[in-house]
């Protein structure tokens, strides 16, 4: 299970998905391959990674809500965290 909590209109909202699906993973790999320097992203590149988070969570929040609702120093770790396996991820994929 992947959870994301962001601040929207002054209220913490938590969004959940059972797992990161293959389409999202493929788009992530494509973005990484075409990004010149992952430690020095251009604004457009950061937008593409952030849009992938929005897409992964079913467009339940906007790109602007994502940026406004996540502390600046946690934007990249939030994006990266989507693709780091956690204990509950195997269950969400029908595996135990």
Phi, psi and omega in degrees: 000132176249130179239147177222124177249124178228159180268119178234122181053042177077005182237135176287128177236135180250131179245145183226145170226148182293328180192164174277121184281167184299326179295316178296317179300316180298316179297324178297315179298317178300314181297316179298320182294324184268354180275126185294310185221104184295337180268358178218068184288143171282156181306320180294323179292317177299318177302318181296319178293317180294321177298329178294323176296314178302314179298316182300326180266022172071029179055035180279353174213161183268169176300318179297319178295323177299307182299318182287337186261359180240131177304141185307324183278004178241003182300307183292321179292330176292316178296310180299323182300335178296332186253008176263122181299142176238169183307317184278354183297321182297322179295320182294343181260016178079010180248150178227000000 
